[in-house]
Each structure stands twice: as structure tokens, then as C-alpha cells.
Amino acid sequence: SVTGVQTCALPICSLLQQLAKTGTLPYRVYLPPVAPDGGEGLPAKVVAEYRAARTIPECLVAMGVAAARPGPLRRHLAAADVVHYPLTIRIPPTASPSVVTLHDTQHLDLPALFSRSERLFRVFAYHRSSRSASRVIVPSAFVRDRAVATLGLDGSRIRVIHHGIDHTRFVPGTAEREPFVLYPARRWPHKNHDRLLEAWSIVRRARPELRLVFTGGGHPADSPDGVEVRGHISGDELVSLYQRATAVVFPSLYEGFGQPPLEAMACGAPVASSNAASLPEVCGDAALLFDPHDPRAIAQAILDVVAAPDEWRARGFARAASFTWQASAEAHEAVYRELL
């Protein structure tokens, strides 16, 4: 049997849903109290012994208690042949072979973007877990290479498994494209909104009819001319924006994978993307890549994809089609079978 614990972030939810549909191994998901409904169709049990935790300080306390008294938690996992920790944290450790998913090494690559407590949390939670696991799954070759370089992991223990796209949800729409460019991202420093806004002043001089639409939290109350902030939106509204946007721009400085460009491609939106981190690997030649540190390069890429939408739309459809959750689930099962 294969057991998964400490879920559920969005990609993990999609993986569990696919394993529930097509998985060929006996699974059981153990859930923390804060995610009691995270089994996604697989047999599941809430582990009440793990303290409820939502904030980083609460997580540190819960992890500390679990590490100091692992017995009650370990008993839940005693019958498992393989244990997968999809949120990286290998607590409680077990005698069974284990798999850890390492989503990125951003706290080492861009430490200035993290508070001291966040860095300590990741060092405590991620480093020991990744180094002690039988196998480490990463979402991109970029993360694999950074894990080898920064954590000293043995590359032979690492397996690259890309995330998938829900192709029943992210599909082209029937509405006409509207004159706006979409950037779906919370305003975190590595998302690079400030340089995009510099670039947008250049875009507006050439294409004054275009608007720039932001989604996600953290944006200031006042927006520059030609910029619209939608804030937190539903998944359905995000799909609708992808389907109606003239183009999608993704100037992020750092991504362990980066699903929004693929989601946009699947919905038929031309994409201009940063050439940083994992994004060239994910986008391939289906997005027009630019230097995210150069506002003029960002602006020119936006103008170029807007000027040739059919070409970039066709490339995007082909690229997005190759990323499926079925392929991801099959690759995960292959890792579990290595250890059975």
C-alpha cells in the first residue's frame, strides 16, 4: 500500500483525483485536521494526533510536537509499504521506504524574499526530509538541478515529474477576445509586478486600447491608468479571463514549475513569459520568452504576441496538450513501484 500524508495543495489535489480514477495500487491518505476533506476520492483518515496548524509558527509547533512524540503518528503508517510526503515534510519518519516532493528551493535561491522565520521553517522542514527520503520527486529539471547544487542531494534519487493541466476545465471559450492582457499572480516580490508596470507604460504608448488585468491579493488600492485589479477570484472566473484575454504575460522571477502559462495556452491565450527558473522548460517554444529584469524586453514581447495571436495560440495548444495529470499519476506510480 502507498500512503500519502500532509495534503492538500492544489497540484496535490489534482494528483490524488487522478490516482483515484486510474491508480493501480492500494492507497490510503492521512490528513491533518486542517484538511479533513483532502482525500479527493481515495480512502482517507484524519490524524487527530497532529496539531491543527495554519500559520508558520503553528506549523513549527505542530512539527516540533510530532517530531518529539512520533509514536502515535507513526502507528498510523505502520502498515504502509511506501509513504509519500507530498508537502515535503517527512514527519513522522517511518521505517518504510519514503518519497518526498520538493517543490522548489526558493528560500536558498532568493533568501531575501523570505523572513527569518520562513527560512528557518523551510530549513527545518525541507532539508532533513529531502536528504533522508528514499526518493525525491521534483516538478521540473530546474528544481532537480538546484536541489543537487544547494542541498547536495544525490541526483540518482531524484525523479522529475511535471504537473498536469485539467483539460476538462482549461479549454477555449466561445466569447470574443477582449482588449486586455492578464497576469494572474498574487503580488509577491518574486512575481515582478513593478517591472511589468514599467513595461506597461511602453505597451500603452503603442497600444493604448489595451488594459492590464491583475488577479490575486496583495495589490495596492490605487492602480495606474490602464491597469485593473480583480483581486481574489473564483476558479471559473480565472478560466473566463484566460478565454477572453488578448494575451497572458508571466514575468515571474522564480517558479518551481509555473502552471498559469500552460493553463492560458490550453484556453487559447497567446503567452509571453519570463525566461527565468523553470519557465523555459515548461513553456518550451510555445511562449515568447523575455528577460524579466528588462522592462523594454517585457513590453516588446507583449506587443509581439499580441501582433501574432494565431501563431502563438497554435503553439500553445500543442504545448499544453502534453501536460496531463494522467501522465503525472503514472509517473508517480512508477516511483512507488521502484520502492515496493
C-alpha positions in Angstrom: 0.0 0.0 0.0 1.0 3.6 -0.6 0.2 6.2 2.0 0.2 10.0 1.4 0.2 12.5 4.3 0.0 16.2 4.8 -2.1 17.3 1.9 -3.7 19.2 0.1 -2.2 21.9 -2.1 -3.8 22.3 -5.4 -1.4 20.2 -7.6 -1.6 17.5 -4.9 -5.4 17.6 -5.1 -5.3 17.1 -8.8 -2.8 14.2 -8.4 -5.0 12.5 -5.8 -8.0 12.9 -8.0 -6.2 11.2 -10.9 -4.9 8.4 -8.7 -8.5 7.8 -7.5 -9.6 7.4 -11.2 -6.7 5.5 -12.7 -4.3 4.4 -9.9 -3.4 0.7 -9.8 -2.0 0.5 -6.3 -3.9 0.4 -2.9 -3.7 3.9 -1.5 -4.6 5.5 1.8 -4.4 9.2 2.5 -3.7 10.5 6.0 -4.9 14.1 6.5 -4.1 16.8 9.1 -7.1 18.3 10.9 -6.9 21.5 8.8 -7.7 19.5 5.6 -10.3 16.9 6.6 -11.7 16.6 3.1 -8.5 16.3 1.2 -8.6 12.7 0.2 -10.0 13.5 -3.3 -11.8 10.2 -3.7 -9.1 7.9 -2.2 -9.6 6.2 1.2 -8.6 8.7 3.8 -8.4 9.3 7.5 -7.9 12.4 9.6 -5.0 12.1 12.0 -6.2 13.9 15.1 -2.9 13.5 16.9 -1.3 16.1 14.6 -2.0 19.5 16.0 -4.0 21.9 13.8 -1.7 24.4 12.2 -2.3 27.2 9.6 0.4 29.8 10.3 4.2 29.2 10.1 4.6 29.5 13.9 1.8 27.0 14.4 3.4 24.7 11.9 6.7 24.8 13.7 5.0 24.0 17.0 3.0 21.1 15.4 6.1 19.7 13.7 8.1 20.0 16.9 5.5 18.1 18.9 5.2 15.5 16.2 9.0 15.0 16.0 9.3 14.8 19.8 6.5 12.3 20.1 6.3 10.4 16.8 4.8 7.2 18.2 1.1 8.0 17.9 1.5 9.3 14.3 3.9 6.5 13.3 1.3 3.8 14.3 -1.0 5.1 11.6 1.7 4.4 9.0 3.0 1.1 10.3 1.2 -1.0 7.6 2.3 1.2 4.7 4.8 -0.3 2.2 5.7 3.2 0.9 5.0 6.6 2.4 4.8 9.7 0.3 5.1 13.1 1.9 3.7 15.4 -0.9 4.3 18.6 1.1 8.0 17.8 1.7 7.8 17.4 5.5 8.9 13.9 6.5 7.1 13.8 9.8 6.8 11.3 11.3 9.7 9.4 9.8 9.0 5.7 9.3 11.0 2.5 8.6 9.1 2.1 5.3 10.7 3.5 2.1 9.6 7.1 1.7 9.1 9.6 -1.1 9.3 13.4 -0.5 8.1 16.0 -3.0 10.4 19.1 -3.1 8.5 21.9 -4.9 11.4 24.4 -5.1 14.5 25.7 -3.3 13.4 29.4 -3.5 14.4 30.0 0.2 18.0 29.2 -0.9 18.0 30.8 -4.3 16.2 34.0 -3.3 16.6 34.2 0.5 16.0 38.0 0.7 12.3 37.3 -0.2 11.8 35.3 3.0 11.5 36.4 6.6 13.9 34.7 9.0 11.1 32.6 10.4 10.1 31.4 6.9 13.7 30.5 6.1 14.1 28.6 9.4 10.8 26.8 8.8 12.0 25.6 5.3 15.5 24.6 6.5 14.0 22.6 9.3 11.2 21.1 7.3 12.7 20.6 3.9 16.4 19.9 4.2 16.4 17.0 6.5 13.3 15.5 4.9 14.8 15.7 1.4 18.1 14.3 2.4 16.6 11.3 4.3 13.9 10.2 1.8 14.4 7.2 -0.4 13.3 9.2 -3.4 12.7 12.9 -4.0 10.1 14.0 -6.6 10.5 17.5 -8.1 8.2 19.3 -10.6 11.0 20.3 -13.0 14.5 19.6 -14.1 15.3 23.2 -12.8 14.3 22.2 -9.3 16.3 18.9 -9.6 19.4 20.8 -10.6 19.0 23.4 -7.8 18.4 20.6 -5.2 21.7 18.9 -6.2 23.5 22.3 -6.2 22.1 23.8 -3.0 21.2 20.7 -0.8 23.8 18.3 -2.1 21.2 15.7 -3.0 22.2 12.7 -5.0 20.7 13.2 -8.4 20.1 9.4 -8.8 17.5 9.6 -6.0 15.6 12.5 -7.7 12.7 12.0 -10.2 11.4 14.8 -12.3 7.6 14.7 -12.7 5.8 17.6 -14.3 2.4 18.8 -13.1 -0.5 18.3 -15.4 -3.3 20.5 -16.6 -7.0 19.8 -16.2 -8.0 19.7 -19.8 -11.7 19.4 -19.0 -11.6 22.8 -17.3 -9.0 24.8 -19.2 -10.4 24.9 -22.7 -11.0 27.6 -25.3 -14.2 29.7 -24.8 -16.7 30.9 -27.3 -16.6 34.6 -26.3 -14.7 37.2 -28.4 -11.3 38.1 -27.2 -11.2 41.4 -25.3 -8.5 44.1 -25.3 -6.7 43.2 -22.1 -3.5 41.4 -21.1 -3.8 39.2 -18.0 -1.3 38.5 -15.2 -2.7 36.0 -12.7 -0.5 36.3 -9.6 -0.5 37.4 -6.1 1.7 40.4 -5.6 4.7 38.7 -4.0 8.2 40.2 -4.7 9.3 37.4 -7.0 6.2 37.9 -9.2 7.9 41.0 -10.5 4.8 43.3 -10.8 6.9 46.5 -10.6 8.9 45.8 -13.7 5.7 44.7 -15.5 4.2 48.1 -14.7 7.2 49.8 -16.1 6.8 47.8 -19.2 3.1 48.5 -19.4 3.8 52.3 -19.8 5.7 51.3 -23.0 2.9 49.0 -24.2 0.3 51.6 -23.7 2.1 54.1 -25.9 1.9 51.6 -28.8 -1.4 50.0 -28.0 -3.5 52.5 -25.9 -6.6 50.4 -26.2 -5.1 47.5 -24.1 -5.7 47.1 -20.4 -3.6 45.2 -17.9 -5.6 42.9 -15.6 -4.2 41.6 -12.3 -5.7 38.9 -10.1 -4.7 37.7 -6.7 -4.2 39.5 -3.4 -1.6 42.0 -2.1 -2.2 44.7 -4.7 -2.4 48.4 -3.7 -5.7 50.1 -3.6 -4.8 52.6 -6.3 -3.9 51.4 -9.8 -2.2 53.2 -12.6 -4.1 54.2 -15.7 -4.9 51.2 -17.8 -4.5 48.7 -15.0 -7.3 46.8 -13.4 -7.1 44.7 -10.2 -9.6 41.9 -9.9 -8.2 40.6 -6.6 -9.2 37.2 -5.4 -11.4 35.4 -8.0 -13.0 32.0 -8.4 -11.6 29.3 -10.5 -14.4 29.7 -13.0 -13.6 33.4 -13.3 -10.0 32.7 -13.9 -10.8 30.3 -16.8 -13.1 33.0 -18.2 -10.3 35.6 -18.1 -7.9 33.2 -19.9 -10.6 32.6 -22.5 -11.2 36.3 -23.1 -7.7 37.8 -22.8 -5.9 39.1 -25.8 -2.7 37.6 -24.2 -1.3 36.4 -20.9 2.0 37.8 -19.6 4.0 36.0 -16.9 7.1 38.0 -15.8 7.9 35.9 -12.7 11.5 35.8 -11.4 11.1 32.3 -9.9 8.9 29.3 -10.3 9.5 25.7 -9.4 7.0 24.8 -12.2 4.6 27.6 -13.2 1.2 26.3 -14.3 -0.5 29.6 -15.3 1.2 29.8 -18.7 0.1 26.3 -19.5 -3.4 27.0 -18.3 -3.5 30.1 -20.5 -2.3 28.1 -23.5 -4.9 25.4 -23.0 -7.5 28.2 -23.1 -6.2 29.6 -26.4 -4.4 32.7 -25.0 -1.1 33.7 -26.5 1.6 33.8 -23.8 4.7 36.0 -23.2 6.7 34.6 -20.4 9.8 35.2 -18.3 12.9 33.2 -19.3 13.8 32.6 -15.6 13.9 29.4 -13.5 11.7 26.6 -14.7 9.6 28.7 -17.2 11.6 27.9 -20.3 11.4 24.2 -19.5 7.6 24.4 -19.0 6.8 26.8 -21.9 9.2 25.5 -24.5 8.8 27.4 -27.8 5.1 27.9 -27.1 5.6 31.2 -25.3 7.6 34.3 -26.4 10.3 34.4 -23.7 11.9 37.6 -22.3 14.4 38.8 -19.8 12.2 39.6 -16.7 14.7 42.2 -15.5 14.3 44.3 -18.6 11.0 46.3 -18.8 11.7 47.1 -22.5 12.1 43.4 -23.3 8.8 42.6 -21.4 7.0 45.3 -23.4 8.3 44.1 -26.7 7.3 40.5 -26.0 3.8 41.6 -25.1 3.5 43.6 -28.3 4.9 40.8 -30.4 2.5 38.1 -29.2 -0.5 40.5 -29.5 0.5 41.1 -33.1 0.7 37.4 -34.0 -2.0 35.7 -31.9 -2.7 32.8 -34.3 0.9 31.6 -34.3 1.2 31.7 -30.5 -2.2 30.2 -30.0 -1.4 27.2 -32.1 1.9 26.7 -30.4 0.2 26.9 -27.0 -2.4 24.3 -27.7 0.2 21.8 -28.8 2.4 22.5 -25.7 -0.4 22.4 -23.1 -1.7 19.1 -24.5 1.5 17.3 -23.5 0.9 18.1 -19.8 -1.7 15.8 -18.2 -2.5 14.6 -14.7 -2.8 11.0 -16.0 0.9 11.1 -17.2 1.8 12.6 -13.8 -0.1 10.0 -11.9 1.5 7.2 -13.9 5.0 8.6 -13.3 4.3 8.8 -9.5 3.2 5.2 -9.5 6.4 4.2 -11.3 8.3 5.8 -8.4 6.2 4.0 -5.8 6.8 0.7 -7.6 10.6 1.3 -7.5 10.3 1.1 -3.8 7.8 -1.7 -3.4 
